[in-house]
Amino acid sequence: MKTYLSLGANLGAREATINQAVHLISQQAGTLLQRSAFFYSQPWGFESEHEFCNLCICIDTPLAPLDLLHTLQSIEIHLGRQRPPQSPITNIYHDRPIDIDIILYEGVELHTPELTIPHPLYRQRDFVLIPLRELLPSLPL
């Protein structure tokens, strides 16, 4: 299934980590069909001195949505992502070496505690919309 992913990083060698993530995704999750240019942005939802590097990719994946999510989370961990414990007073947004989100999964609308497709916030985030529109110029807003 044709699936659009958003990748971002604001720690370490951002571009190299994202390139490595794209490579791992193409090995473990599906065939890479399209890739946007890098897009640089300020953190969203929290303050940090570290600017984000972002891009979007389109893959053709044989994986079901939740299987894809678990594969992407495994790639994040492999590339150094650590998820801090959450509490009501902890902001869910933080600096990270890699973040991979499922934005659109062809023909699928999903609302579970673990995953929502389409991504519920993608239309509010220029760091997703701008690279995604490179791949999908006719994307409705």
N, CA, C and O atoms as CSV, one atom per row, in Angstrom:
chain,resi,resn,atom,element,x,y,z
A,1,MET,N,N,0.838,-1.186,0.000
A,1,MET,CA,C,0.000,0.000,0.000
A,1,MET,C,C,0.880,1.245,0.000
A,1,MET,O,O,1.906,1.300,0.678
A,2,LYS,N,N,0.465,2.223,-0.759
A,2,LYS,CA,C,1.201,3.484,-0.820
A,2,LYS,C,C,1.001,4.225,0.502
A,2,LYS,O,O,-0.126,4.461,0.936
A,3,THR,N,N,2.121,4.585,1.130
A,3,THR,CA,C,2.108,5.195,2.458
A,3,THR,C,C,3.075,6.372,2.495
A,3,THR,O,O,4.177,6.303,1.951
A,4,TYR,N,N,2.651,7.443,3.141
A,4,TYR,CA,C,3.476,8.646,3.267
A,4,TYR,C,C,3.943,8.780,4.707
A,4,TYR,O,O,3.152,8.717,5.648
A,5,LEU,N,N,5.249,8.967,4.854
A,5,LEU,CA,C,5.873,9.081,6.166
A,5,LEU,C,C,6.566,10.428,6.285
A,5,LEU,O,O,7.060,10.972,5.297
A,6,SER,N,N,6.600,10.960,7.493
A,6,SER,CA,C,7.346,12.168,7.803
A,6,SER,C,C,8.494,11.782,8.726
A,6,SER,O,O,8.293,11.076,9.714
A,7,LEU,N,N,9.703,12.248,8.401
A,7,LEU,CA,C,10.877,11.973,9.218
A,7,LEU,C,C,11.466,13.293,9.675
A,7,LEU,O,O,11.527,14.252,8.907
A,8,GLY,N,N,11.897,13.341,10.919
A,8,GLY,CA,C,12.509,14.549,11.455
A,8,GLY,C,C,13.575,14.203,12.475
A,8,GLY,O,O,13.540,13.146,13.105
A,9,ALA,N,N,14.531,15.123,12.624
A,9,ALA,CA,C,15.608,14.965,13.605
A,9,ALA,C,C,16.122,16.345,13.982
A,9,ALA,O,O,16.220,17.231,13.133
A,10,ASN,N,N,16.450,16.527,15.255
A,10,ASN,CA,C,17.072,17.791,15.655
A,10,ASN,C,C,18.284,17.593,16.569
A,10,ASN,O,O,18.765,18.551,17.174
A,11,LEU,N,N,18.771,16.380,16.670
A,11,LEU,CA,C,19.990,16.101,17.435
A,11,LEU,C,C,20.972,15.323,16.570
A,11,LEU,O,O,20.572,14.530,15.717
A,12,GLY,N,N,22.245,15.555,16.798
A,12,GLY,CA,C,23.274,14.791,16.095
A,12,GLY,C,C,23.392,15.182,14.631
A,12,GLY,O,O,23.061,16.301,14.239
A,13,ALA,N,N,23.864,14.249,13.844
A,13,ALA,CA,C,24.038,14.448,12.399
A,13,ALA,C,C,22.675,14.222,11.734
A,13,ALA,O,O,22.394,13.143,11.212
A,14,ARG,N,N,21.849,15.250,11.763
A,14,ARG,CA,C,20.434,15.131,11.388
A,14,ARG,C,C,20.230,14.533,9.995
A,14,ARG,O,O,19.491,13.561,9.843
A,15,GLU,N,N,20.876,15.104,8.982
A,15,GLU,CA,C,20.679,14.623,7.618
A,15,GLU,C,C,21.156,13.181,7.466
A,15,GLU,O,O,20.490,12.367,6.827
A,16,ALA,N,N,22.302,12.872,8.051
A,16,ALA,CA,C,22.840,11.506,7.962
A,16,ALA,C,C,21.909,10.509,8.648
A,16,ALA,O,O,21.686,9.414,8.131
A,17,THR,N,N,21.369,10.877,9.800
A,17,THR,CA,C,20.452,9.983,10.509
A,17,THR,C,C,19.180,9.770,9.708
A,17,THR,O,O,18.687,8.646,9.615
A,18,ILE,N,N,18.647,10.832,9.133
A,18,ILE,CA,C,17.437,10.691,8.307
A,18,ILE,C,C,17.734,9.828,7.088
A,18,ILE,O,O,16.927,8.971,6.729
A,19,ASN,N,N,18.885,10.042,6.445
A,19,ASN,CA,C,19.243,9.201,5.294
A,19,ASN,C,C,19.358,7.732,5.700
A,19,ASN,O,O,18.930,6.846,4.961
A,20,GLN,N,N,19.929,7.481,6.858
A,20,GLN,CA,C,20.040,6.109,7.355
A,20,GLN,C,C,18.653,5.525,7.636
A,20,GLN,O,O,18.397,4.357,7.345
A,21,ALA,N,N,17.760,6.342,8.201
A,21,ALA,CA,C,16.393,5.885,8.464
A,21,ALA,C,C,15.679,5.533,7.153
A,21,ALA,O,O,14.992,4.514,7.075
A,22,VAL,N,N,15.841,6.370,6.130
A,22,VAL,CA,C,15.217,6.089,4.830
A,22,VAL,C,C,15.740,4.764,4.278
A,22,VAL,O,O,14.975,3.961,3.745
A,23,HIS,N,N,17.039,4.543,4.409
A,23,HIS,CA,C,17.633,3.290,3.945
A,23,HIS,C,C,17.041,2.090,4.704
A,23,HIS,O,O,16.673,1.087,4.092
A,24,LEU,N,N,16.953,2.197,6.024
A,24,LEU,CA,C,16.404,1.104,6.826
A,24,LEU,C,C,14.926,0.872,6.520
A,24,LEU,O,O,14.470,-0.271,6.476
A,25,ILE,N,N,14.188,1.945,6.311
A,25,ILE,CA,C,12.775,1.810,5.949
A,25,ILE,C,C,12.647,1.054,4.634
A,25,ILE,O,O,11.802,0.169,4.499
A,26,SER,N,N,13.494,1.408,3.660
A,26,SER,CA,C,13.406,0.725,2.361
A,26,SER,C,C,13.815,-0.745,2.463
A,26,SER,O,O,13.391,-1.558,1.642
A,27,GLN,N,N,14.628,-1.094,3.452
A,27,GLN,CA,C,15.012,-2.496,3.667
A,27,GLN,C,C,13.958,-3.278,4.446
A,27,GLN,O,O,13.736,-4.459,4.182
A,28,GLN,N,N,13.307,-2.617,5.409
A,28,GLN,CA,C,12.455,-3.338,6.359
A,28,GLN,C,C,10.953,-3.103,6.194
A,28,GLN,O,O,10.143,-3.907,6.656
A,29,ALA,N,N,10.580,-1.997,5.531
A,29,ALA,CA,C,9.159,-1.637,5.537
A,29,ALA,C,C,8.528,-1.556,4.155
A,29,ALA,O,O,7.307,-1.666,4.038
A,30,GLY,N,N,9.316,-1.369,3.115
A,30,GLY,CA,C,8.722,-1.270,1.790
A,30,GLY,C,C,9.629,-0.569,0.807
A,30,GLY,O,O,10.712,-0.102,1.162
A,31,THR,N,N,9.181,-0.501,-0.423
A,31,THR,CA,C,9.942,0.099,-1.514
A,31,THR,C,C,9.791,1.613,-1.499
A,31,THR,O,O,8.676,2.133,-1.443
A,32,LEU,N,N,10.912,2.316,-1.548
A,32,LEU,CA,C,10.894,3.776,-1.606
A,32,LEU,C,C,10.428,4.208,-2.988
A,32,LEU,O,O,11.020,3.823,-3.996
A,33,LEU,N,N,9.358,5.013,-3.034
A,33,LEU,CA,C,8.809,5.506,-4.298
A,33,LEU,C,C,9.172,6.966,-4.563
A,33,LEU,O,O,9.475,7.340,-5.696
A,34,GLN,N,N,9.140,7.791,-3.510
A,34,GLN,CA,C,9.414,9.221,-3.642
A,34,GLN,C,C,10.072,9.724,-2.364
A,34,GLN,O,O,9.928,9.152,-1.284
A,35,ARG,N,N,10.801,10.823,-2.540
A,35,ARG,CA,C,11.467,11.455,-1.401
A,35,ARG,C,C,11.481,12.953,-1.638
A,35,ARG,O,O,11.832,13.407,-2.727
A,36,SER,N,N,11.103,13.724,-0.633
A,36,SER,CA,C,11.132,15.182,-0.747
A,36,SER,C,C,12.539,15.697,-0.456
A,36,SER,O,O,13.427,14.944,-0.057
A,37,ALA,N,N,12.712,16.976,-0.662
A,37,ALA,CA,C,13.945,17.654,-0.235
A,37,ALA,C,C,13.893,17.822,1.284
A,37,ALA,O,O,12.831,17.712,1.897
A,38,PHE,N,N,15.045,18.087,1.873
A,38,PHE,CA,C,15.080,18.406,3.295
A,38,PHE,C,C,14.378,19.743,3.526
A,38,PHE,O,O,14.435,20.642,2.687
A,39,PHE,N,N,13.724,19.854,4.663
A,39,PHE,CA,C,13.049,21.088,5.075
A,39,PHE,C,C,13.489,21.354,6.506
A,39,PHE,O,O,13.460,20.455,7.346
A,40,TYR,N,N,13.896,22.583,6.781
A,40,TYR,CA,C,14.404,22.933,8.113
A,40,TYR,C,C,13.381,23.806,8.836
A,40,TYR,O,O,12.785,24.708,8.248
A,41,SER,N,N,13.192,23.518,10.122
A,41,SER,CA,C,12.167,24.230,10.877
A,41,SER,C,C,12.540,24.315,12.354
A,41,SER,O,O,13.384,23.575,12.859
A,42,GLN,N,N,11.879,25.240,13.012
A,42,GLN,CA,C,12.020,25.365,14.457
A,42,GLN,C,C,11.191,24.267,15.125
A,42,GLN,O,O,10.236,23.772,14.527
A,43,PRO,N,N,11.538,23.881,16.346
A,43,PRO,CA,C,10.742,22.876,17.051
A,43,PRO,C,C,9.272,23.296,17.144
A,43,PRO,O,O,8.953,24.482,17.230
A,44,TRP,N,N,8.404,22.312,17.126
A,44,TRP,CA,C,6.960,22.527,17.205
A,44,TRP,C,C,6.475,21.897,18.501
A,44,TRP,O,O,6.702,20.712,18.746
A,45,GLY,N,N,5.808,22.692,19.330
A,45,GLY,CA,C,5.231,22.160,20.560
A,45,GLY,C,C,6.154,22.212,21.765
A,45,GLY,O,O,5.759,21.834,22.868
A,46,PHE,N,N,7.392,22.683,21.561
A,46,PHE,CA,C,8.337,22.834,22.673
A,46,PHE,C,C,9.450,23.779,22.240
A,46,PHE,O,O,9.598,24.076,21.055
A,47,GLU,N,N,10.220,24.241,23.198
A,47,GLU,CA,C,11.326,25.141,22.894
A,47,GLU,C,C,12.643,24.385,22.953
A,47,GLU,O,O,12.867,23.564,23.843
A,48,SER,N,N,13.510,24.675,21.989
A,48,SER,CA,C,14.830,24.078,21.941
A,48,SER,C,C,15.718,24.951,21.083
A,48,SER,O,O,15.239,25.648,20.189
A,49,GLU,N,N,16.985,24.915,21.348
A,49,GLU,CA,C,17.941,25.645,20.508
A,49,GLU,C,C,18.311,24.851,19.262
A,49,GLU,O,O,19.036,25.351,18.402
A,50,HIS,N,N,17.825,23.632,19.155
A,50,HIS,CA,C,18.176,22.743,18.044
A,50,HIS,C,C,17.095,22.763,16.964
A,50,HIS,O,O,15.948,22.392,17.215
A,51,GLU,N,N,17.471,23.198,15.764
A,51,GLU,CA,C,16.565,23.244,14.624
A,51,GLU,C,C,16.325,21.829,14.089
A,51,GLU,O,O,17.216,20.981,14.142
A,52,PHE,N,N,15.132,21.584,13.581
A,52,PHE,CA,C,14.802,20.296,12.990
A,52,PHE,C,C,15.134,20.254,11.512
A,52,PHE,O,O,15.043,21.255,10.802
A,53,CYS,N,N,15.514,19.084,11.076
A,53,CYS,CA,C,15.626,18.743,9.666
A,53,CYS,C,C,14.509,17.727,9.419
A,53,CYS,O,O,14.367,16.764,10.172
A,54,ASN,N,N,13.718,17.940,8.366
A,54,ASN,CA,C,12.567,17.085,8.080
A,54,ASN,C,C,12.534,16.721,6.612
A,54,ASN,O,O,13.131,17.405,5.780
A,55,LEU,N,N,11.843,15.653,6.297
A,55,LEU,CA,C,11.480,15.326,4.926
A,55,LEU,C,C,10.328,14.359,4.955
A,55,LEU,O,O,10.005,13.796,6.001
A,56,CYS,N,N,9.704,14.162,3.807
A,56,CYS,CA,C,8.647,13.162,3.665
A,56,CYS,C,C,9.062,12.173,2.595
A,56,CYS,O,O,9.754,12.518,1.637
A,57,ILE,N,N,8.628,10.941,2.774
A,57,ILE,CA,C,8.856,9.914,1.771
A,57,ILE,C,C,7.542,9.195,1.502
A,57,ILE,O,O,6.623,9.202,2.321
A,58,CYS,N,N,7.484,8.579,0.339
A,58,CYS,CA,C,6.367,7.705,-0.009
A,58,CYS,C,C,6.948,6.324,-0.235
A,58,CYS,O,O,7.915,6.159,-0.978
A,59,ILE,N,N,6.354,5.337,0.408
A,59,ILE,CA,C,6.791,3.952,0.225
A,59,ILE,C,C,5.602,3.107,-0.213
A,59,ILE,O,O,4.446,3.466,0.013
A,60,ASP,N,N,5.903,2.007,-0.828
A,60,ASP,CA,C,4.907,0.971,-1.096
A,60,ASP,C,C,5.197,-0.129,-0.088
A,60,ASP,O,O,6.221,-0.807,-0.175
A,61,THR,N,N,4.298,-0.303,0.865
A,61,THR,CA,C,4.551,-1.258,1.950
A,61,THR,C,C,3.580,-2.432,1.911
A,61,THR,O,O,2.393,-2.251,1.643
A,62,PRO,N,N,4.082,-3.633,2.177
A,62,PRO,CA,C,3.195,-4.786,2.321
A,62,PRO,C,C,2.669,-4.906,3.755
A,62,PRO,O,O,1.807,-5.740,4.032
A,63,LEU,N,N,3.181,-4.083,4.655
A,63,LEU,CA,C,2.837,-4.199,6.072
A,63,LEU,C,C,1.494,-3.554,6.394
A,63,LEU,O,O,1.145,-2.511,5.840
A,64,ALA,N,N,0.760,-4.174,7.278
A,64,ALA,CA,C,-0.460,-3.565,7.807
A,64,ALA,C,C,-0.061,-2.360,8.655
A,64,ALA,O,O,1.072,-2.298,9.131
A,65,PRO,N,N,-0.970,-1.396,8.855
A,65,PRO,CA,C,-0.602,-0.172,9.571
A,65,PRO,C,C,0.090,-0.375,10.916
A,65,PRO,O,O,1.116,0.258,11.167
A,66,LEU,N,N,-0.432,-1.232,11.785
A,66,LEU,CA,C,0.201,-1.420,13.096
A,66,LEU,C,C,1.542,-2.140,12.982
A,66,LEU,O,O,2.456,-1.861,13.758
A,67,ASP,N,N,1.673,-3.053,12.036
A,67,ASP,CA,C,2.970,-3.701,11.800
A,67,ASP,C,C,3.980,-2.673,11.306
A,67,ASP,O,O,5.144,-2.692,11.708
A,68,LEU,N,N,3.531,-1.778,10.434
A,68,LEU,CA,C,4.409,-0.709,9.948
A,68,LEU,C,C,4.839,0.188,11.103
A,68,LEU,O,O,6.017,0.523,11.221
A,69,LEU,N,N,3.899,0.578,11.952
A,69,LEU,CA,C,4.224,1.409,13.113
A,69,LEU,C,C,5.301,0.748,13.968
A,69,LEU,O,O,6.266,1.406,14.356
A,70,HIS,N,N,5.151,-0.527,14.264
A,70,HIS,CA,C,6.126,-1.225,15.112
A,70,HIS,C,C,7.488,-1.326,14.426
A,70,HIS,O,O,8.522,-1.227,15.088
A,71,THR,N,N,7.499,-1.521,13.128
A,71,THR,CA,C,8.764,-1.548,12.379
A,71,THR,C,C,9.448,-0.187,12.447
A,71,THR,O,O,10.656,-0.109,12.670
A,72,LEU,N,N,8.680,0.884,12.257
A,72,LEU,CA,C,9.251,2.238,12.311
A,72,LEU,C,C,9.766,2.564,13.709
A,72,LEU,O,O,10.814,3.195,13.849
A,73,GLN,N,N,9.053,2.146,14.729
A,73,GLN,CA,C,9.519,2.374,16.105
A,73,GLN,C,C,10.812,1.612,16.378
A,73,GLN,O,O,11.687,2.109,17.088
A,74,SER,N,N,10.936,0.430,15.829
A,74,SER,CA,C,12.168,-0.351,15.971
A,74,SER,C,C,13.341,0.358,15.286
A,74,SER,O,O,14.456,0.370,15.808
A,75,ILE,N,N,13.084,0.938,14.131
A,75,ILE,CA,C,14.130,1.700,13.425
A,75,ILE,C,C,14.516,2.922,14.247
A,75,ILE,O,O,15.701,3.234,14.363
A,76,GLU,N,N,13.543,3.615,14.818
A,76,GLU,CA,C,13.844,4.774,15.668
A,76,GLU,C,C,14.758,4.376,16.828
A,76,GLU,O,O,15.745,5.057,17.105
A,77,ILE,N,N,14.434,3.287,17.495
A,77,ILE,CA,C,15.244,2.824,18.627
A,77,ILE,C,C,16.654,2.465,18.160
A,77,ILE,O,O,17.638,2.807,18.815
A,78,HIS,N,N,16.743,1.776,17.028
A,78,HIS,CA,C,18.044,1.412,16.466
A,78,HIS,C,C,18.904,2.656,16.211
A,78,HIS,O,O,20.126,2.607,16.358
A,79,LEU,N,N,18.269,3.762,15.830
A,79,LEU,CA,C,18.989,5.000,15.511
A,79,LEU,C,C,19.130,5.926,16.722
A,79,LEU,O,O,19.527,7.082,16.577
A,80,GLY,N,N,18.804,5.417,17.917
A,80,GLY,CA,C,19.081,6.176,19.136
A,80,GLY,C,C,17.909,6.877,19.781
A,80,GLY,O,O,18.096,7.621,20.744
A,81,ARG,N,N,16.707,6.663,19.282
A,81,ARG,CA,C,15.534,7.317,19.873
A,81,ARG,C,C,15.219,6.689,21.216
A,81,ARG,O,O,15.144,5.468,21.348
A,82,GLN,N,N,15.038,7.535,22.200
A,82,GLN,CA,C,14.587,7.091,23.516
A,82,GLN,C,C,13.325,7.857,23.835
A,82,GLN,O,O,13.272,9.075,23.664
A,83,ARG,N,N,12.330,7.169,24.287
A,83,ARG,CA,C,11.069,7.820,24.626
A,83,ARG,C,C,11.025,8.024,26.131
A,83,ARG,O,O,10.979,7.058,26.893
A,84,PRO,N,N,11.038,9.303,26.566
A,84,PRO,CA,C,10.982,9.553,28.007
A,84,PRO,C,C,9.625,9.154,28.574
A,84,PRO,O,O,8.622,9.189,27.860
A,85,PRO,N,N,9.583,8.776,29.850
A,85,PRO,CA,C,8.291,8.441,30.456
A,85,PRO,C,C,7.376,9.661,30.423
A,85,PRO,O,O,7.825,10.789,30.623
A,86,GLN,N,N,6.096,9.427,30.169
A,86,GLN,CA,C,5.132,10.516,30.086
A,86,GLN,C,C,4.382,10.650,31.403
A,86,GLN,O,O,4.103,9.665,32.087
A,87,SER,N,N,4.069,11.873,31.732
A,87,SER,CA,C,3.221,12.152,32.885
A,87,SER,C,C,2.367,13.364,32.514
A,87,SER,O,O,2.642,14.024,31.513
A,88,PRO,N,N,1.356,13.660,33.288
A,88,PRO,CA,C,0.510,14.814,32.957
A,88,PRO,C,C,1.266,16.134,32.883
A,88,PRO,O,O,0.821,17.058,32.202
A,89,ILE,N,N,2.401,16.239,33.570
A,89,ILE,CA,C,3.147,17.495,33.535
A,89,ILE,C,C,4.322,17.455,32.561
A,89,ILE,O,O,5.021,18.458,32.412
A,90,THR,N,N,4.554,16.333,31.899
A,90,THR,CA,C,5.652,16.196,30.952
A,90,THR,C,C,5.155,16.499,29.552
A,90,THR,O,O,4.140,15.962,29.111
A,91,ASN,N,N,5.880,17.365,28.857
A,91,ASN,CA,C,5.541,17.649,27.468
A,91,ASN,C,C,5.901,16.433,26.621
A,91,ASN,O,O,6.977,15.859,26.788
A,92,ILE,N,N,5.009,16.035,25.712
A,92,ILE,CA,C,5.289,14.860,24.884
A,92,ILE,C,C,6.294,15.172,23.785
A,92,ILE,O,O,6.840,14.255,23.172
A,93,TYR,N,N,6.545,16.449,23.525
A,93,TYR,CA,C,7.505,16.833,22.484
A,93,TYR,C,C,8.853,17.141,23.120
A,93,TYR,O,O,8.918,17.771,24.176
A,94,HIS,N,N,9.924,16.697,22.478
A,94,HIS,CA,C,11.258,16.859,23.031
A,94,HIS,C,C,12.282,16.721,21.911
A,94,HIS,O,O,11.951,16.283,20.809
A,95,ASP,N,N,13.528,17.096,22.198
A,95,ASP,CA,C,14.618,16.888,21.244
A,95,ASP,C,C,14.737,15.398,20.954
A,95,ASP,O,O,14.474,14.562,21.819
A,96,ARG,N,N,15.142,15.071,19.708
A,96,ARG,CA,C,15.259,13.655,19.352
A,96,ARG,C,C,16.195,13.464,18.175
A,96,ARG,O,O,16.285,14.324,17.299
A,97,PRO,N,N,16.897,12.330,18.154
A,97,PRO,CA,C,17.775,12.042,17.015
A,97,PRO,C,C,16.998,11.605,15.785
A,97,PRO,O,O,17.499,11.734,14.668
A,98,ILE,N,N,15.777,11.088,15.963
A,98,ILE,CA,C,14.942,10.676,14.829
A,98,ILE,C,C,13.492,10.544,15.298
A,98,ILE,O,O,13.211,10.130,16.423
A,99,ASP,N,N,12.598,10.906,14.407
A,99,ASP,CA,C,11.169,10.726,14.633
A,99,ASP,C,C,10.562,10.341,13.290
A,99,ASP,O,O,10.805,11.008,12.285
A,100,ILE,N,N,9.783,9.283,13.266
A,100,ILE,CA,C,9.155,8.816,12.033
A,100,ILE,C,C,7.664,8.675,12.295
A,100,ILE,O,O,7.249,7.923,13.177
A,101,ASP,N,N,6.859,9.403,11.522
A,101,ASP,CA,C,5.409,9.359,11.680
A,101,ASP,C,C,4.752,8.852,10.400
A,101,ASP,O,O,5.173,9.190,9.294
A,102,ILE,N,N,3.720,8.043,10.570
A,102,ILE,CA,C,2.866,7.646,9.451
A,102,ILE,C,C,1.859,8.779,9.262
A,102,ILE,O,O,1.082,9.084,10.166
A,103,ILE,N,N,1.879,9.397,8.091
A,103,ILE,CA,C,0.981,10.515,7.817
A,103,ILE,C,C,-0.273,10.031,7.094
A,103,ILE,O,O,-1.389,10.276,7.551
A,104,LEU,N,N,-0.092,9.352,5.977
A,104,LEU,CA,C,-1.198,8.827,5.180
A,104,LEU,C,C,-0.883,7.391,4.786
A,104,LEU,O,O,0.262,7.059,4.480
A,105,TYR,N,N,-1.890,6.556,4.796
A,105,TYR,CA,C,-1.763,5.161,4.379
A,105,TYR,C,C,-2.923,4.934,3.426
A,105,TYR,O,O,-4.084,4.976,3.831
A,106,GLU,N,N,-2.612,4.696,2.170
A,106,GLU,CA,C,-3.597,4.672,1.089
A,106,GLU,C,C,-4.866,3.901,1.452
A,106,GLU,O,O,-4.827,2.714,1.777
A,107,GLY,N,N,-5.995,4.618,1.385
A,107,GLY,CA,C,-7.287,3.990,1.587
A,107,GLY,C,C,-7.621,3.617,3.018
A,107,GLY,O,O,-8.628,2.951,3.258
A,108,VAL,N,N,-6.805,4.028,3.969
A,108,VAL,CA,C,-7.024,3.611,5.361
A,108,VAL,C,C,-7.312,4.815,6.243
A,108,VAL,O,O,-6.600,5.818,6.213
A,109,GLU,N,N,-8.372,4.689,7.025
A,109,GLU,CA,C,-8.633,5.588,8.134
A,109,GLU,C,C,-8.652,4.714,9.369
A,109,GLU,O,O,-9.379,3.722,9.428
A,110,LEU,N,N,-7.851,5.084,10.357
A,110,LEU,CA,C,-7.694,4.235,11.533
A,110,LEU,C,C,-7.663,5.101,12.780
A,110,LEU,O,O,-6.977,6.122,12.820
A,111,HIS,N,N,-8.397,4.695,13.783
A,111,HIS,CA,C,-8.411,5.413,15.065
A,111,HIS,C,C,-8.318,4.384,16.182
A,111,HIS,O,O,-9.324,3.811,16.603
A,112,THR,N,N,-7.087,4.156,16.659
A,112,THR,CA,C,-6.874,3.249,17.780
A,112,THR,C,C,-6.067,4.009,18.833
A,112,THR,O,O,-5.515,5.067,18.530
A,113,PRO,N,N,-5.987,3.499,20.049
A,113,PRO,CA,C,-5.149,4.171,21.056
A,113,PRO,C,C,-3.680,4.277,20.625
A,113,PRO,O,O,-2.973,5.195,21.043
A,114,GLU,N,N,-3.230,3.342,19.796
A,114,GLU,CA,C,-1.821,3.299,19.403
A,114,GLU,C,C,-1.519,4.092,18.131
A,114,GLU,O,O,-0.403,4.587,17.965
A,115,LEU,N,N,-2.496,4.220,17.234
A,115,LEU,CA,C,-2.230,4.820,15.923
A,115,LEU,C,C,-3.495,5.435,15.348
A,115,LEU,O,O,-4.574,4.844,15.381
A,116,THR,N,N,-3.324,6.655,14.814
A,116,THR,CA,C,-4.399,7.325,14.085
A,116,THR,C,C,-3.896,7.658,12.699
A,116,THR,O,O,-2.835,8.264,12.545
A,117,ILE,N,N,-4.660,7.262,11.678
A,117,ILE,CA,C,-4.347,7.560,10.274
A,117,ILE,C,C,-5.614,8.125,9.643
A,117,ILE,O,O,-6.685,7.538,9.795
A,118,PRO,N,N,-5.515,9.260,8.932
A,118,PRO,CA,C,-4.338,10.100,8.757
A,118,PRO,C,C,-3.853,10.673,10.093
A,118,PRO,O,O,-4.600,10.755,11.068
A,119,HIS,N,N,-2.581,11.066,10.101
A,119,HIS,CA,C,-2.004,11.652,11.311
A,119,HIS,C,C,-2.863,12.856,11.699
A,119,HIS,O,O,-3.118,13.717,10.857
A,120,PRO,N,N,-3.311,12.934,12.946
A,120,PRO,CA,C,-4.284,13.966,13.320
A,120,PRO,C,C,-3.770,15.403,13.263
A,120,PRO,O,O,-4.578,16.328,13.190
A,121,LEU,N,N,-2.470,15.618,13.293
A,121,LEU,CA,C,-1.936,16.987,13.336
A,121,LEU,C,C,-1.188,17.408,12.068
A,121,LEU,O,O,-0.637,18.508,12.029
A,122,TYR,N,N,-1.154,16.574,11.044
A,122,TYR,CA,C,-0.267,16.887,9.922
A,122,TYR,C,C,-0.637,18.178,9.203
A,122,TYR,O,O,0.245,18.846,8.662
A,123,ARG,N,N,-1.901,18.543,9.182
A,123,ARG,CA,C,-2.308,19.774,8.493
A,123,ARG,C,C,-1.913,21.034,9.269
A,123,ARG,O,O,-1.947,22.134,8.717
A,124,GLN,N,N,-1.547,20.887,10.519
A,124,GLN,CA,C,-1.146,22.029,11.350
A,124,GLN,C,C,0.369,22.248,11.339
A,124,GLN,O,O,0.861,23.186,11.966
A,125,ARG,N,N,1.096,21.405,10.646
A,125,ARG,CA,C,2.553,21.420,10.731
A,125,ARG,C,C,3.183,21.667,9.364
A,125,ARG,O,O,3.161,20.799,8.492
A,126,ASP,N,N,3.742,22.854,9.192
A,126,ASP,CA,C,4.413,23.173,7.925
A,126,ASP,C,C,5.561,22.217,7.635
A,126,ASP,O,O,5.843,21.921,6.474
A,127,PHE,N,N,6.226,21.730,8.677
A,127,PHE,CA,C,7.355,20.817,8.465
A,127,PHE,C,C,6.910,19.481,7.893
A,127,PHE,O,O,7.738,18.706,7.413
A,128,VAL,N,N,5.616,19.204,7.938
A,128,VAL,CA,C,5.057,18.037,7.257
A,128,VAL,C,C,4.420,18.465,5.933
A,128,VAL,O,O,4.678,17.858,4.893
A,129,LEU,N,N,3.599,19.499,5.971
A,129,LEU,CA,C,2.852,19.901,4.782
A,129,LEU,C,C,3.738,20.304,3.608
A,129,LEU,O,O,3.473,19.911,2.472
A,130,ILE,N,N,4.774,21.074,3.864
A,130,ILE,CA,C,5.607,21.564,2.751
A,130,ILE,C,C,6.320,20.406,2.043
A,130,ILE,O,O,6.233,20.313,0.819
A,131,PRO,N,N,7.025,19.517,2.767
A,131,PRO,CA,C,7.630,18.389,2.051
A,131,PRO,C,C,6.591,17.412,1.481
A,131,PRO,O,O,6.820,16.816,0.428
A,132,LEU,N,N,5.462,17.247,2.163
A,132,LEU,CA,C,4.440,16.334,1.665
A,132,LEU,C,C,3.831,16.852,0.359
A,132,LEU,O,O,3.518,16.064,-0.533
A,133,ARG,N,N,3.665,18.147,0.245
A,133,ARG,CA,C,3.110,18.734,-0.992
A,133,ARG,C,C,4.086,18.583,-2.159
A,133,ARG,O,O,3.661,18.618,-3.314
A,134,GLU,N,N,5.372,18.419,-1.890
A,134,GLU,CA,C,6.323,18.085,-2.967
A,134,GLU,C,C,5.956,16.751,-3.598
A,134,GLU,O,O,6.060,16.576,-4.812
A,135,LEU,N,N,5.526,15.816,-2.763
A,135,LEU,CA,C,5.190,14.472,-3.229
A,135,LEU,C,C,3.746,14.381,-3.710
A,135,LEU,O,O,3.434,13.599,-4.608
A,136,LEU,N,N,2.871,15.177,-3.116
A,136,LEU,CA,C,1.444,15.174,-3.443
A,136,LEU,C,C,0.982,16.601,-3.706
A,136,LEU,O,O,0.324,17.195,-2.852
A,137,PRO,N,N,1.309,17.168,-4.867
A,137,PRO,CA,C,0.966,18.568,-5.128
A,137,PRO,C,C,-0.530,18.865,-5.045
A,137,PRO,O,O,-0.920,19.996,-4.755
A,138,SER,N,N,-1.362,17.872,-5.295
A,138,SER,CA,C,-2.815,18.087,-5.275
A,138,SER,C,C,-3.437,17.801,-3.900
A,138,SER,O,O,-4.659,17.711,-3.776
A,139,LEU,N,N,-2.601,17.660,-2.883
A,139,LEU,CA,C,-3.089,17.370,-1.533
A,139,LEU,C,C,-4.047,18.463,-1.086
A,139,LEU,O,O,-3.664,19.632,-1.034
A,140,PRO,N,N,-5.298,18.102,-0.760
A,140,PRO,CA,C,-6.240,19.141,-0.280
A,140,PRO,C,C,-5.842,19.610,1.117
A,140,PRO,O,O,-5.350,18.837,1.939
A,141,LEU,N,N,-6.064,20.873,1.354
A,141,LEU,CA,C,-5.746,21.425,2.686
A,141,LEU,C,C,-6.924,21.397,3.606
A,141,LEU,O,O,-6.820,21.824,4.756
